[in-house]
């Protein structure tokens, strides 16, 4: 596989995990009670952030003559199913919500770190992926701090 093909594959993986993040936060938003309105605001912000990231990555994939990913991953779907099961058994309190959000943020943070360590990203993509990775780390840290304070 050429470096361009590898780069497209990695970018598509990042698109997919951003789509997973959007779906995960939308699922959490539907389940959050009024007493956690601050989490609703934060999760809406992160949903918009991942939509923007997906659009930026889609533009790069297209620029490299690739076909952008449009769906979510099986792992993301399984994680959302686990959230549903957990909620059925009383796991809908603030700390549980934040623990699941942090688990999702751990996954996307790892995907970005792996992408940057792969040494196969096209030179014109590294700056954008690095910028997005920094913002993902910041989002993760916000969620972790809220979880630690719960």
N, C-alpha and C positions, 0 to 999 in steps of 0.2 A: 504494500500500500504506500502511495506517495505521501510526502509531507502535507501536501494540500488536502488529500483525502483524510489523513489523520486529523488535520486541523478542523476540517468540516465535521468529522465524527465527534470530536471533543466539543465543538461549539454546539452541535445538536444535542449532546448530552446535557450541556448547560441550559439550553432552551428547555429541555424536558424537565429538568429538576426545578427550574423557575416556574414552569407550568404546574408542577407538583406543589410548589410552595404557595402559589395562588390558590389552588384547590384546597390545600390544607388550611390556610388562613380563612378562606371563605367558609369552610366547614366549621371552624372554631367560632367565627363570627355568628353563625346561625345558632350556636349552642350557648353563647355567653349571655349571662343574666345581666340585668340592669345595674347591679351593684359593681360590676366590673367594666363600666363604661370607658375607663381609661384604656383597657385592653382592646376594646372595640376600635378606638381611635388609632392605637398603635398598629393593630393588625390590618386595618384599612390602609394605613401608610405603607406597610410592608407588602401588601397585595399590589398596590400601585407601583411600588418599586420593582417588583418582579415582572410585572407586565411591561414596564419600561425596559428592563434588562432583556427580556425575551425579544422585544422589538429591535433593540440594538443588535443583539446576536443574530437575529434573522436577517438583518441587513448585511451583516458580515458574511453569513453563509451564502446568501444570494450573490454577493460581490465575488465570492470564490467559486462561482458556478455550481454551487451545491443546492440541494433541496432541503429547505428548513423543516425541522421537526414541528409538529403542531399539537401533539398529544401529551399525555402524562405517562409516567412509568408504572409498571406493575408494582414495584416497591412502594411507590407513593400511594397507590390504591390500597395496598395491604395496610400501610400505616394509617390511612383514614378509616379503614374497617376496624382496626384495633382501637382507634379513638371512639368509634361508635360502641364497641363492646364495653370499653372501659366506662363510658358515660352511662350505660345501662346499669352498671354496678356501683354507681355513686362517685365516679371519678371526675365529676364536673366542677369541683371546687377550684378556686383560683390557683392554688399550687399545682394541681394536676394539669390544668390548662397550660400553665407556664412550663411544666416539665415536658409535656408533649410538644409544645412550640419549640422548646430548646432542642429536643431530639431532632426535629425537622431542620432547625438551624444548624445543628452539628453536621447533618448530612449534606446540606448545600455548601457549607463552609469547606468540608472535606472535598467535595467535587471541584470547587474552585481551586483549592490548594493542589489537588492532583493534576488539574488542567495546566496550572502554571509550572508544575514540576516535570511535566511530560516532555518538555523540550521539543515539541512538535507543532506548537502553535505558530501560525504564520506571523511574521514580524509585525504586520499592521494590526494584528488582533491582540497582541500582548498588553498594550497600554489599556485598552478597554476592559479586558478581562481582569487585569490588576486593579483597576479603579472599582469595578463591580465587586471584586473580592474584598477590598477594603470596606466597602459599604455593607456587605454581608457580615463581615466580622463585627462591625459596629452594631448592626441589628442583633446579632447573636449576643453580644455583650450586654445590650439593653435588656433583653429577655432574661438572661442569666442573672443580672442584678435584681430584676423584679422577682424572679423565682427565689433568690437568696433572701430577699426581704419578706417573703410570704411566710 
